[in-house]
Amino acid sequence: MDRGTKAPAPGRGGDEASGSGPAPAVPALPAGEVFAALGTSRRGLSAAQARAGLERYGANELPRAGRRTVWRQLAAQFTDLFAVVLIVASGITFLAYALQEPRNAGTVQLAVAILGVVVLNAAIGFAQEYSAERTAQALEAMVPHTCRVLRDGERLELPARDVVPGDLVTLEAGDAVPADCRVVEAHELAVNNAPLTGESDAVGRTADPVAGGPPLEARNCVFMGTDVVAGSGRAVVYASGAATEFGRIYRLAAAAPRQKTPLQLQVASMARRVAGAALAIGALMFAVRLPTGQSAVTLFVFALGVMVALVPEGLPATLSVSLSIGVRRMARRHALIKQLLAVEALGSTTVVCTDKTGTLTQAEMTVTQVWAGGAPHPVSGVGYEPSGEVADAAPVRELLRVAGLCCDARLVPPAGPREHWRVLGDTTEGALLVVAAKAGLDRGAQEAAAPRVTEFPFDPDRKLMTTVHRTGEGYLACVKGAPGELLARCTGVERDGRREPLTGAVRAAAVAAGDELASQGLRVLAVARRALDGPRPAREEAESALTLLGLVGMLDPPRPEVTDAVTACRRAGIRVVMVTGDHPLTGEAVARRVGIVRRPDPVVVTGARLDTMDDEALDSLLAEPSELLLCRVAPEHKMRVVTAFQRRGEVVAVTGDGANDAPALKHADIGVAMGASGTDVAREAASMVLLDDSFASIAAAVRLGRAVYQNIRKFLVYLFSHNIGELVPILAATFAGFPLVPISAVQILAIDLGSDVLPALALGAEPPESDVMDRPPRSRHERLFSAAVVGRILFLGGIQAACVSAVFFWHIGSSGIPFDDFTEDTLAYQEAVTMVQAGIVLSQFFNALTVRTDRQSILTAGLLTNPALLAAGGFGVALMAAISYLPPLQAVFNTAPLDATDWAVLTGLGTLPLLADEARKGWLRRRAGHRKGDPR
């Protein structure tokens, strides 16, 4: 039996264990009776019950999608178009050998060599795909998928896979629902059931019993795979793993084929064009040489040689290696790539819309100032360890008591000597709990004296959170939130323990104090309270006629590595826009610290101003080359800004961590979710996950993304330029009337095996060029085979072709033998074809060095900085020497020994592509330098 479906969940029949929904009694029961029906209590399961449940029901995870077997993965490598073409060519060559009279051993050697190339590339491609799959699985395991449950009355954060039926789950906005649950407590709880129903509108949930009906229509149930978009609540798990509604649908969708990315489509299109061109040119050569009187079989084998010369057999393997290495390098820089599309898009990113908290900053809030009674109270100590003190704490204890009661987070002390204090929950609330402890307040005692009876969770529209508590005097509303929104609801202020009217002067003083704290880069919260008559007030009542207690200013220090990363993005032509829900002064202070803002007059736009702007006005705003900060914005504002940037043709990367960020993350060209602090919903919507939440990892991923695309182009130039060097001598000999080929098909395959595949693999692992972040982003419409790439292929390939063609005809001409008298056994011919093959090999050795960089001199990059490339090139030269000197290989390739003079001439000619390309790079660098000096 699959894991997660070991036994029917409580309240289910055997059929319902496969995901048919809760037994009718569960939705129909009153909330208080659900606990007994599902074998739990209001304190949640005990540790022993949880262990027994895990053993009985299995892990709360869906069955793995059907993966291809190893043999099917290996077989798939032979379905690539290039592989199919070569397999067919090999089969035809075997057939030609069978039809030849007399039979030529070279023909069967060619057929075997073609198959050898196919097998080698398949082995490399399979190894890389298998390794990349294992790497992806390991990286996915690094991304936390957790939920909060009550066990033995204690709130715990557990891996979602450890949840079992009977667990009491706490739900808040941004959470992914870990399993199918019956709601037993709801505070304006709303969920998005789109993954199950296709309806994207949020639907409210209730703890009240409902009549029977389809499971998905039970308004007191929440389901695995959906997410909480508003409010909070508690729910009891009744089904886990494959027994959930989502598990049933997941099994249907798991086998859906994976869509190809634009890069894969470009490569496939290129493969079709190249294969078509190879077949056409091979047929043309067959037709041109047919009047020479040679047998049709011999000419057919010759045409196959032309075709093989044009097919870049090593391309599929090198493409797999380059992408696999890129993903691994990004993983080492804490960027988990979920979609290959992200690798491609990263190289052309032009705009990054980044959050502030946790991405630019350390997300470790520390309260440094408390303002109450018209006076500031500095706070000492940093981090979440409750050590330090509040200056003159007596006047601010009530403020800190109310703030502490209005928190869901929990401080977790270190469990070992190497661990630190941490916060379970919101970091802002963690900072409030720490400062309350510094003022001598015991949270446990305060909560016991004033237990919470209801709450109104924070949402981005109100920018407030309210909790209601029962006290000895009655009921108390504790409210915290953004100063502007909270001050608008205050009618009084507390001074010296007494409530006084909130006059205009006092209100102005509070606003000025908040602005002063924000200008110091502090995040500012206001705290207020109100006495109530009953435990269940309307939200409007609980959040009106409040008494202001004061302000709290907390610092989230910038990450030390972010400043350099922002500078690198600026150099790379990438615009960095801060998008934050914080106060404009706080946002500007942090932006200046990390280098996003340098000028004295940045453009600061609030969410309220965005609401007044139409699309035309927003487009005009974004078109200005100014430093832009978007503050006090809601997630829908972020979505609108992303869309506006894309209208202008920008390639946009967006960071997000909350459930409400999911639309923007999906809509962006690159959605970047936070791996450590983000919600499951955000991580699911994103194409890239930052395992360390740092903006510096985005900049590093952009750099590596550019390198991946550059490396793909490098080995395209390398592979196709030498194909020109192989094809042109054959064409030249044909039109010159020479009866034999300057290089045979089996020699071409030897070059492909010895001088193509391994160096191309090494080029795929080439590290980024030092100036890769000094160049503007490439256009999103730029093709893989751009004019510059094709031009460089023709440039390098033309030099190589001219050199080896000249060597061949020089050696043939210097022999004094008429063309018609040459046979395959003529020594001068054997020496000439050996020089052509060796010339291509040596030229490719130097060609590999020069294509390592686009603009930078190879001397600057360092000749020895890619030892794998040197080793691969050395192997090719050694193989060529063996083909020239070893009699068994001479018999196979029809070659002859070369003397030292021959090698010296070929080496000198081989350096010409490198020297010519160095001159081209120097011209490009000088032109770029002149452009930088131009006034703009």
Stockholm file with secondary structure:
# STOCKHOLM 1.0

chainA/1-936         MDRGTKAPAPGRGGDEASGSGPAPAVPALPAGEVFAALGTSRRGLSAAQARAGLERYGANELPRAGRRTVWRQLAAQFTDLFAVVLIVASGITFLAYALQEPRNAGTVQLAVAILGVVVLNAAIGFAQEYSAERTAQALEAMVPHTCRVLRDGERLELPARDVVPGDLVTLEAGDAVPADCRVVEAHELAVNNAPLTGESDAVGRTADPVAGGPPLEARNCVFMGTDVVAGSGRAVVYASGAATEFGRIYRLAAAAPRQKTPLQLQVASMARRVAGAALAIGALMFAVRLPTGQSAVTLFVFALGVMVALVPEGLPATLSVSLSIGVRRMARRHALIKQLLAVEALGSTTVVCTDKTGTLTQAEMTVTQVWAGGAPHPVSGVGYEPSGEVADAAPVRELLRVAGLCCDARLVPPAGPREHWRVLGDTTEGALLVVAAKAGLDRGAQEAAAPRVTEFPFDPDRKLMTTVHRTGEGYLACVKGAPGELLARCTGVERDGRREPLTGAVRAAAVAAGDELASQGLRVLAVARRALDGPRPAREEAESALTLLGLVGMLDPPRPEVTDAVTACRRAGIRVVMVTGDHPLTGEAVARRVGIVRRPDPVVVTGARLDTMDDEALDSLLAEPSELLLCRVAPEHKMRVVTAFQRRGEVVAVTGDGANDAPALKHADIGVAMGASGTDVAREAASMVLLDDSFASIAAAVRLGRAVYQNIRKFLVYLFSHNIGELVPILAATFAGFPLVPISAVQILAIDLGSDVLPALALGAEPPESDVMDRPPRSRHERLFSAAVVGRILFLGGIQAACVSAVFFWHIGSSGIPFDDFTEDTLAYQEAVTMVQAGIVLSQFFNALTVRTDRQSILTAGLLTNPALLAAGGFGVALMAAISYLPPLQAVFNTAPLDATDWAVLTGLGTLPLLADEARKGWLRRRAGHRKGDPR
#=GR chainA/1-936 SS CCTTCSSCCTTCCTGGGGTTCCCTHHHHSCHHHHHHHTTCCTTCBCHHHHHHHHHHHCCSCCCCCCCCCHHHHHHHGGGSHHHHHHHHHHHHHHHHHHHCSSCCHHHHHHHHHHHHHHHHHHHHHHHHHHHHHHHHHHHHHHSCCEEEEEETTEEEEEEGGGCCTTCEEEEETTCBCCSEEEEEEEEEEEEECHHHHSCCSCEECCSSCCCSCCGGGCTTEECTTCEEEEEEEEEEEEECGGGSHHHHHHHHHTTCCCCCCHHHHHHHHHHHHHHHHHHHHHHHHHHHHGGGCCCHHHHHHHHHHHHHHHCCTTHHHHHHHHHHHHHHHHHHTTEEECCHHHHHHHTTCCEEEECSTTTTBCSCCEEEEEEETTEEEEBCCCSSSCCSCBTTCGGGHHHHHHHHHTCCCEEECCSSTTCCCEEESCHHHHHHHHHHHHTTCCHHHHHHHSCEEEEECCCTTTCEEEEEEEETTEEEEEEEECHHHHHTTEEEEEETTEEEECCHHHHHHHHHHHHHHHHTTCEEEEEEEEEESSSSCCHHHHTSSEEEEEEEEEECCBCTTHHHHHHHHHHTTCEEEEECSSCHHHHHHHHHHHTSCCSSCCEEEEHHHHHHCCHHHHHHHHHSCSCEEEESCCHHHHHHHHHHHHHTTCCEEEEECSGGGHHHHHHSSEEEEETTTSCHHHHHHCSEEETTCCHHHHHHHHHHHHHHHHHHHHHHHHHHHHHHHHHHHHHHHHHHTCSSCSSCHHHHHHHIIIIIHHHHHHHHTCCCCTTGGGSCCCCTTCCSSCHHHHHHHHHHHHHHHHHHHHHHHHHHHHTTCCGGGCCTTCHHHHHHHHHHHHHHHHHHHHHHHHTTCSSSCHHHHCTTSCHHHHHHHHHHHHHHHHHHHCHHHHHHHTCCCCCHHHHHHHHHHHTHHHHHHHHHHHHHHHHHHHHHHSCC
#=GC SS_cons         CCTTCSSCCTTCCTGGGGTTCCCTHHHHSCHHHHHHHTTCCTTCBCHHHHHHHHHHHCCSCCCCCCCCCHHHHHHHGGGSHHHHHHHHHHHHHHHHHHHCSSCCHHHHHHHHHHHHHHHHHHHHHHHHHHHHHHHHHHHHHHSCCEEEEEETTEEEEEEGGGCCTTCEEEEETTCBCCSEEEEEEEEEEEEECHHHHSCCSCEECCSSCCCSCCGGGCTTEECTTCEEEEEEEEEEEEECGGGSHHHHHHHHHTTCCCCCCHHHHHHHHHHHHHHHHHHHHHHHHHHHHGGGCCCHHHHHHHHHHHHHHHCCTTHHHHHHHHHHHHHHHHHHTTEEECCHHHHHHHTTCCEEEECSTTTTBCSCCEEEEEEETTEEEEBCCCSSSCCSCBTTCGGGHHHHHHHHHTCCCEEECCSSTTCCCEEESCHHHHHHHHHHHHTTCCHHHHHHHSCEEEEECCCTTTCEEEEEEEETTEEEEEEEECHHHHHTTEEEEEETTEEEECCHHHHHHHHHHHHHHHHTTCEEEEEEEEEESSSSCCHHHHTSSEEEEEEEEEECCBCTTHHHHHHHHHHTTCEEEEECSSCHHHHHHHHHHHTSCCSSCCEEEEHHHHHHCCHHHHHHHHHSCSCEEEESCCHHHHHHHHHHHHHTTCCEEEEECSGGGHHHHHHSSEEEEETTTSCHHHHHHCSEEETTCCHHHHHHHHHHHHHHHHHHHHHHHHHHHHHHHHHHHHHHHHHHTCSSCSSCHHHHHHHIIIIIHHHHHHHHTCCCCTTGGGSCCCCTTCCSSCHHHHHHHHHHHHHHHHHHHHHHHHHHHHTTCCGGGCCTTCHHHHHHHHHHHHHHHHHHHHHHHHTTCSSSCHHHHCTTSCHHHHHHHHHHHHHHHHHHHCHHHHHHHTCCCCCHHHHHHHHHHHTHHHHHHHHHHHHHHHHHHHHHHSCC
//
